[in-house]
Amino acid sequence: MARFTLPRDIYFGDNAMEELKNLKGHKKAIIVTGGSSMQKFGFLDKLENILKETGMEVKKFEGVEPDPSVETVMAGAKAMQEFEPDLIVAIGGGSPIDAAKAMWVFYEYPNLTFDDIKTPFSMPQLRKKAIFAAIPSTSGTATEVTAFSVITDYSTKIKYPLADFEITPDIAILDSSIPATMPKKLVAHTGMDALTHAIEAYVATARSKFSDPLALEAISMVFDHLVDSYNGDENARGQMHIAQCLAGMAFSNALLGITHSLAHKIGAQYDVPHGCCNAILLPYVIKYNSKTCMKDYADIARMLNLPGHTDKQLVESLIKAVEELNDKVNIVSTLKEQGVTEELFKSTLDEISKNAELDPCTASNPRKATAEDLKKVLECAFYGDPINF
């Protein structure tokens, strides 16, 4: 039996945050957020005022770091246990929303440890104490509609993708006025993250007739709008906010592949933003996977009206299109160009490859990938060599 799960409600458009005024029956809300951007642009104060208008008591947990740590998650859970909210609202990029999802688990189950929830789809039933609303400020992670949360264990330098439909938010709010404030580099990285989500979902082992149309529409929208969004077009920013959400709906149910397995391990080791990792890796992974799912990648190319008569030619066109899109938003083509030194790369290559093989995303990749296979993909992504295996 397969499953397809989404938030109960998705609100979208200008000032969609206002919809929270209609929430009934809640007494206490805790807001989880990251750095200063939501405060700087007035969105944090606006959210707090909206919640207070409903009669709720409001507490804020601020300062979630860009790659949230286990320690931050536990500190947030403790704050929730003391305040006892019946509504959790996370606002900001993927990091505060991911962190709040994990906090939610430990708020409802204080006796659990992080090790208890690392195994995919092993979490206990939530919503005994609170429901969860997510308001993304970036257009990439789609964590507002997914069953995933990425938390970093800095003691091991490993990012753990927590996975369970229990942490799929109850409410997702896509307020298009918020991503309009993103800086260009963040637009590029999050946009390519969204594209990676959609392409990986379209070929993942758990794909279905429900996820495929969402993935294809997201891919089409990213190619149509990312460059304009990067260059500051307001309408394109709004379209990318929807595109990344569609990609999230697809991959939350279809799962992902080795682009993400490797990015989860590279990010913590090399201090490269997640979306940038995905953007660099994606062309090499498409080439690697095409041995197993060439027709599926060719179908994407056909949908995009890319040149080519045979499936192989169409896949090459897709790889070239991804590389050109990276170039248009100023993302380099190799890890070496990104600033990772050869000494660091060589010293961590075996460890990253072994850890990536164990990543949950590897199991849903369309082509089997051993640590040795992943090592070869990484070497190609570092040096820019073509994959010939």
C-alpha positions as a printed NumPy array, in Angstrom:
array([[  0.   ,   0.   ,   0.   ],
       [  1.243,   3.505,  -0.861],
       [  0.453,   6.766,   0.913],
       [  0.13 ,  10.428,  -0.099],
       [  0.058,  13.013,   2.708],
       [ -0.178,  16.815,   2.647],
       [ -1.018,  19.53 ,   5.209],
       [ -4.718,  19.874,   5.87 ],
       [ -4.713,  23.522,   4.742],
       [ -2.435,  25.497,   2.413],
       [ -3.033,  29.243,   2.193],
       [ -1.197,  31.214,  -0.484],
       [ -0.941,  34.695,  -1.991],
       [ -0.234,  38.211,  -0.747],
       [ -0.758,  38.615,   3.002],
       [ -1.767,  34.961,   3.395],
       [ -0.506,  35.173,   6.97 ],
       [ -3.681,  37.068,   7.829],
       [ -5.563,  33.76 ,   7.605],
       [ -4.234,  32.867,  11.056],
       [ -6.754,  35.371,  12.465],
       [ -9.405,  32.739,  11.779],
       [ -7.788,  30.085,  13.987],
       [-10.165,  29.177,  16.791],
       [ -9.824,  27.301,  20.04 ],
       [ -6.139,  27.883,  20.814],
       [ -4.846,  29.513,  23.986],
       [ -1.053,  29.613,  23.658],
       [  1.196,  29.921,  20.628],
       [  4.97 ,  29.656,  20.452],
       [  6.747,  31.204,  17.465],
       [ 10.003,  29.578,  16.37 ],
       [ 12.247,  31.649,  14.107],
       [ 15.857,  32.084,  13.036],
       [ 18.035,  35.176,  12.788],
       [ 17.039,  38.778,  12.344],
       [ 15.523,  38.888,   8.84 ],
       [ 11.938,  38.174,   9.912],
       [ 12.313,  40.86 ,  12.598],
       [ 14.068,  43.282,  10.24 ],
       [ 11.285,  43.228,   7.654],
       [  8.473,  43.334,  10.227],
       [  7.061,  39.844,   9.584],
       [  7.777,  38.537,  13.09 ],
       [  5.926,  41.438,  14.736],
       [  3.073,  41.057,  12.252],
       [  2.739,  37.357,  13.062],
       [  2.842,  37.988,  16.791],
       [  0.139,  40.659,  16.528],
       [ -2.105,  38.422,  14.402],
       [ -1.883,  35.619,  16.965],
       [ -2.551,  38.009,  19.857],
       [ -5.612,  39.358,  18.03 ],
       [ -7.161,  35.904,  18.352],
       [ -6.697,  36.097,  22.125],
       [ -3.69 ,  33.804,  22.327],
       [ -0.769,  34.232,  24.697],
       [  2.402,  34.286,  22.585],
       [  6.006,  33.325,  23.317],
       [  8.95 ,  33.53 ,  20.894],
       [ 11.907,  31.171,  20.507],
       [ 14.445,  33.009,  18.353],
       [ 17.953,  32.421,  17.062],
       [ 17.723,  29.049,  15.319],
       [ 20.991,  28.744,  13.364],
       [ 21.199,  28.134,   9.571],
       [ 21.86 ,  24.401,  10.071],
       [ 19.933,  23.673,  13.278],
       [ 21.742,  21.563,  15.842],
       [ 20.508,  18.831,  18.142],
       [ 21.239,  21.181,  21.041],
       [ 19.019,  23.942,  19.621],
       [ 16.218,  21.435,  19.098],
       [ 16.429,  20.294,  22.706],
       [ 16.527,  23.891,  23.984],
       [ 13.405,  24.717,  21.98 ],
       [ 11.629,  21.615,  23.214],
       [ 12.417,  22.621,  26.793],
       [ 10.977,  26.1  ,  26.174],
       [  7.816,  24.478,  24.831],
       [  7.557,  22.143,  27.815],
       [  7.71 ,  25.145,  30.136],
       [  5.257,  27.314,  28.154],
       [  2.87 ,  24.492,  27.1  ],
       [  1.606,  25.893,  23.774],
       [ -1.255,  24.279,  21.865],
       [ -0.087,  25.936,  18.627],
       [  3.458,  25.923,  17.234],
       [  4.156,  28.434,  14.454],
       [  7.505,  28.363,  12.666],
       [  8.445,  31.28 ,  10.417],
       [ 11.581,  31.769,   8.351],
       [ 13.774,  29.617,   6.146],
       [ 13.936,  25.855,   6.165],
       [ 16.113,  25.814,   9.268],
       [ 13.71 ,  27.239,  11.894],
       [ 10.819,  25.228,  10.43 ],
       [ 12.88 ,  22.009,  10.456],
       [ 14.047,  22.745,  13.992],
       [ 10.499,  23.438,  15.175],
       [  9.302,  20.125,  13.743],
       [ 11.896,  18.257,  15.799],
       [ 11.156,  20.407,  18.867],
       [  7.498,  19.424,  18.483],
       [  8.373,  15.742,  18.818],
       [ 10.389,  16.238,  22.008],
       [  7.782,  18.632,  23.422],
       [  5.137,  15.946,  23.147],
       [  7.509,  13.129,  24.166],
       [ 10.115,  14.566,  26.599],
       [ 11.596,  11.156,  27.382],
       [ 12.697,  10.444,  23.816],
       [ 16.292,  10.984,  22.696],
       [ 17.505,  12.118,  19.298],
       [ 18.654,   8.572,  18.561],
       [ 15.088,   7.37 ,  19.129],
       [ 13.755,   9.295,  16.116],
       [ 16.62 ,   9.011,  13.608],
       [ 15.164,   5.888,  12.   ],
       [ 12.811,   6.997,   9.186],
       [  9.09 ,   6.728,   9.869],
       [  9.49 ,   5.642,  13.483],
       [  8.013,   8.638,  15.337],
       [  5.12 ,   8.344,  17.777],
       [  1.753,   9.981,  17.12 ],
       [  1.804,  13.766,  17.543],
       [ -0.926,  16.409,  18.045],
       [ -1.665,  15.352,  21.6  ],
       [ -0.469,  18.748,  22.848],
       [ -0.224,  21.047,  19.811],
       [ -0.762,  21.48 ,  16.099],
       [  1.857,  22.957,  13.762],
       [  1.762,  25.855,  11.283],
       [  4.673,  26.715,   8.979],
       [  5.358,  30.003,   7.185],
       [  8.373,  29.761,   4.839],
       [ 10.402,  32.845,   3.978],
       [ 12.504,  31.142,   1.302],
       [ 11.508,  29.328,  -1.87 ],
       [ 13.331,  26.027,  -1.782],
       [ 13.096,  23.586,   1.094],
       [  9.275,  23.244,   1.028],
       [  9.509,  21.993,   4.589],
       [  6.096,  23.616,   5.16 ],
       [  4.484,  20.678,   3.307],
       [  6.927,  17.83 ,   3.886],
       [  7.42 ,  14.942,   6.259],
       [ 11.097,  15.814,   6.698],
       [ 13.364,  17.777,   9.002],
       [ 17.144,  18.059,   8.606],
       [ 19.041,  18.389,  11.882],
       [ 22.841,  18.57 ,  12.247],
       [ 24.874,  16.673,  14.81 ],
       [ 27.967,  18.861,  14.979],
       [ 29.845,  16.302,  17.088],
       [ 29.883,  13.952,  14.101],
       [ 29.465,  16.623,  11.373],
       [ 26.519,  14.685,   9.959],
       [ 23.156,  16.063,   8.864],
       [ 20.313,  13.715,   9.743],
       [ 17.164,  13.86 ,   7.603],
       [ 14.392,  12.99 ,  10.048],
       [ 11.395,  11.523,   8.243],
       [  7.855,  10.794,   9.336],
       [  4.402,  11.855,   8.145],
       [  3.663,  12.827,  11.763],
       [  5.792,  15.973,  11.323],
       [  4.002,  17.099,   8.16 ],
       [  2.598,  20.512,   9.207],
       [ -1.13 ,  20.955,   9.724],
       [ -1.13 ,  24.408,   8.123],
       [  1.184,  25.817,   5.439],
       [  1.111,  29.529,   4.682],
       [  2.744,  30.715,   1.458],
       [  2.701,  34.476,   1.937],
       [  4.24 ,  35.807,  -1.281],
       [  5.216,  39.116,   0.307],
       [  7.859,  37.353,   2.441],
       [ 10.196,  35.801,  -0.188],
       [ 10.3  ,  39.166,  -1.97 ],
       [ 12.919,  40.131,   0.636],
       [ 15.373,  37.305,  -0.199],
       [ 18.909,  38.277,  -1.333],
       [ 19.958,  37.061,  -4.8  ],
       [ 22.316,  34.308,  -3.65 ],
       [ 19.589,  32.811,  -1.479],
       [ 17.155,  32.959,  -4.412],
       [ 19.653,  30.992,  -6.497],
       [ 20.426,  28.335,  -3.886],
       [ 16.841,  27.769,  -2.783],
       [ 15.588,  27.748,  -6.354],
       [ 18.039,  25.037,  -7.371],
       [ 17.127,  23.116,  -4.222],
       [ 13.511,  23.17 ,  -5.412],
       [ 14.52 ,  21.962,  -8.879],
       [ 16.528,  19.128,  -7.344],
       [ 13.562,  18.122,  -5.193],
       [ 11.299,  17.944,  -8.217],
       [ 13.702,  16.074, -10.509],
       [ 14.664,  13.57 ,  -7.822],
       [ 11.002,  13.017,  -6.906],
       [ 10.144,  12.278, -10.543],
       [ 12.581,   9.355, -10.687],
       [ 12.512,   8.171,  -7.045],
       [ 11.435,   4.632,  -6.224],
       [  8.338,   5.766,  -4.285],
       [  7.005,   8.016,  -7.077],
       [  3.353,   7.666,  -7.997],
       [  0.634,   9.026, -10.268],
       [ -0.068,  11.542,  -7.499],
       [  3.498,  12.856,  -7.186],
       [  4.54 ,  12.868, -10.866],
       [  2.311,  15.768, -12.048],
       [  3.417,  17.908,  -9.099],
       [  7.079,  17.224,  -9.859],
       [  6.713,  18.044, -13.558],
       [  4.817,  21.282, -12.921],
       [  7.45 ,  22.345, -10.381],
       [ 10.273,  21.644, -12.857],
       [  8.514,  23.648, -15.555],
       [  7.885,  26.591, -13.216],
       [ 11.504,  26.69 , -11.995],
       [ 12.82 ,  26.834, -15.549],
       [ 10.256,  29.523, -16.365],
       [ 10.742,  31.748, -13.317],
       [ 14.029,  31.191, -11.444],
       [ 16.207,  33.52 , -13.537],
       [ 13.617,  36.325, -13.402],
       [ 13.205,  35.752,  -9.662],
       [ 16.992,  35.945,  -9.26 ],
       [ 16.953,  39.251, -11.118],
       [ 14.331,  40.697,  -8.766],
       [ 11.042,  40.249, -10.61 ],
       [  8.308,  40.334,  -7.954],
       [  5.829,  38.149,  -9.817],
       [  8.532,  35.553, -10.485],
       [  9.343,  35.476,  -6.753],
       [  5.719,  34.587,  -6.051],
       [  5.699,  31.918,  -8.753],
       [  8.885,  30.34 ,  -7.359],
       [  7.286,  30.242,  -3.906],
       [  4.502,  28.108,  -5.372],
       [  6.894,  26.013,  -7.487],
       [  9.007,  25.007,  -4.511],
       [  5.864,  24.023,  -2.622],
       [  4.706,  21.786,  -5.465],
       [  8.161,  20.181,  -5.489],
       [  7.844,  19.636,  -1.753],
       [  4.485,  17.919,  -2.101],
       [  6.066,  15.625,  -4.686],
       [  9.226,  14.647,  -2.83 ],
       [  7.609,  14.366,   0.588],
       [  5.646,  11.453,  -0.841],
       [  7.89 ,  10.144,  -3.64 ],
       [ 11.121,  10.615,  -1.622],
       [ 14.519,  11.718,  -2.963],
       [ 17.837,  10.322,  -4.191],
       [ 21.611,  10.497,  -3.938],
       [ 21.899,  14.198,  -4.783],
       [ 20.444,  14.771,  -1.352],
       [ 22.299,  11.883,   0.287],
       [ 25.581,  13.482,  -0.734],
       [ 24.462,  17.058,  -0.039],
       [ 23.43 ,  16.11 ,   3.501],
       [ 26.977,  14.897,   4.186],
       [ 28.881,  17.527,   2.197],
       [ 27.139,  20.53 ,   3.724],
       [ 28.299,  19.878,   7.274],
       [ 31.85 ,  18.935,   6.225],
       [ 32.555,  21.683,   3.685],
       [ 30.337,  24.512,   4.919],
       [ 28.603,  24.764,   1.537],
       [ 24.905,  25.815,   1.536],
       [ 22.534,  22.909,   0.94 ],
       [ 20.948,  24.288,  -2.219],
       [ 24.364,  25.075,  -3.676],
       [ 25.499,  21.488,  -2.988],
       [ 22.438,  20.166,  -4.788],
       [ 22.946,  22.483,  -7.745],
       [ 26.554,  21.35 ,  -8.241],
       [ 25.777,  17.647,  -7.797],
       [ 22.569,  17.408,  -9.825],
       [ 24.046,  17.192, -13.376],
       [ 26.451,  14.435, -12.294],
       [ 23.707,  12.494, -10.526],
       [ 21.397,  12.7  , -13.548],
       [ 24.223,  11.235, -15.632],
       [ 24.814,   8.459, -13.088],
       [ 21.124,   7.572, -12.724],
       [ 20.358,   7.736, -16.452],
       [ 21.652,   4.209, -16.87 ],
       [ 18.567,   3.075, -14.935],
       [ 15.937,   5.741, -15.7  ],
       [ 16.941,   7.351, -18.992],
       [ 13.354,   7.425, -20.29 ],
       [ 12.123,   9.321, -17.219],
       [ 14.772,  12.022, -17.575],
       [ 14.022,  12.149, -21.312],
       [ 10.354,  12.735, -20.474],
       [ 11.373,  15.761, -18.394],
       [ 13.404,  17.064, -21.328],
       [ 10.458,  16.575, -23.693],
       [  8.182,  18.466, -21.31 ],
       [ 10.702,  21.348, -21.351],
       [ 10.899,  21.202, -25.17 ],
       [ 14.645,  20.562, -25.065],
       [ 16.412,  19.394, -28.245],
       [ 17.076,  15.731, -29.024],
       [ 15.625,  12.807, -30.942],
       [ 16.729,   9.865, -28.811],
       [ 16.32 ,   9.435, -25.05 ],
       [ 20.092,   9.67 , -24.647],
       [ 20.227,  12.976, -26.544],
       [ 17.346,  14.328, -24.462],
       [ 19.083,  13.393, -21.203],
       [ 22.231,  15.188, -22.364],
       [ 20.046,  18.215, -23.167],
       [ 18.551,  18.095, -19.67 ],
       [ 22.004,  17.971, -18.077],
       [ 23.092,  20.918, -20.213],
       [ 19.932,  22.858, -19.31 ],
       [ 20.592,  22.368, -15.59 ],
       [ 24.204,  23.477, -16.024],
       [ 23.088,  26.575, -17.956],
       [ 20.518,  27.417, -15.294],
       [ 23.241,  27.172, -12.642],
       [ 25.395,  29.501, -14.687],
       [ 22.597,  32.065, -15.09 ],
       [ 22.215,  32.318, -11.305],
       [ 25.986,  32.338, -10.69 ],
       [ 26.431,  28.877,  -9.211],
       [ 29.726,  27.196, -10.069],
       [ 29.933,  23.751, -11.659],
       [ 32.311,  21.967,  -9.266],
       [ 33.028,  21.694,  -5.568],
       [ 36.596,  22.777,  -6.284],
       [ 35.359,  26.047,  -7.816],
       [ 33.135,  26.489,  -4.767],
       [ 36.273,  26.709,  -2.633],
       [ 36.614,  23.192,  -1.217],
       [ 40.337,  22.455,  -1.068],
       [ 41.73 ,  19.28 ,  -2.579],
       [ 43.364,  18.406,   0.728],
       [ 40.057,  18.617,   2.607],
       [ 38.216,  16.786,  -0.161],
       [ 40.63 ,  13.854,  -0.211],
       [ 40.749,  13.594,   3.58 ],
       [ 36.948,  13.364,   3.89 ],
       [ 35.994,  11.557,   0.664],
       [ 35.788,   8.038,   2.077],
       [ 33.904,   9.105,   5.211],
       [ 31.375,  11.183,   3.251],
       [ 30.789,   8.359,   0.773],
       [ 30.218,   5.797,   3.517],
       [ 27.855,   8.077,   5.432],
       [ 25.971,   8.985,   2.24 ],
       [ 25.39 ,   5.312,   1.498],
       [ 23.596,   5.056,   4.849],
       [ 21.487,   8.179,   4.248],
       [ 17.745,   7.382,   3.913],
       [ 17.614,   9.118,   0.522],
       [ 19.989,   6.548,  -0.982],
       [ 17.409,   3.793,  -0.555],
       [ 14.908,   5.636,  -2.793],
       [ 17.414,   6.507,  -5.522],
       [ 16.429,   4.888,  -8.847],
       [ 19.877,   3.317,  -9.341],
       [ 21.6  ,   1.365,  -6.6  ],
       [ 24.549,   3.3  ,  -5.196],
       [ 27.284,   1.843,  -3.03 ],
       [ 29.828,   3.886,  -1.113],
       [ 32.261,   3.281,  -3.972],
       [ 29.724,   4.545,  -6.528],
       [ 29.046,   7.638,  -4.442],
       [ 32.767,   8.25 ,  -4.142],
       [ 33.066,   8.301,  -7.945],
       [ 30.137,  10.716,  -8.267],
       [ 31.767,  13.007,  -5.706],
       [ 35.107,  12.911,  -7.496],
       [ 33.395,  13.906, -10.732],
       [ 31.585,  16.755,  -8.948],
       [ 34.856,  17.963,  -7.426],
       [ 37.027,  17.88 , -10.533],
       [ 34.327,  18.353, -13.177],
       [ 35.074,  15.038, -14.849],
       [ 32.356,  13.271, -16.892],
       [ 30.799,  10.146, -15.409],
       [ 31.447,   7.061, -17.509],
       [ 30.052,   4.138, -15.558]])
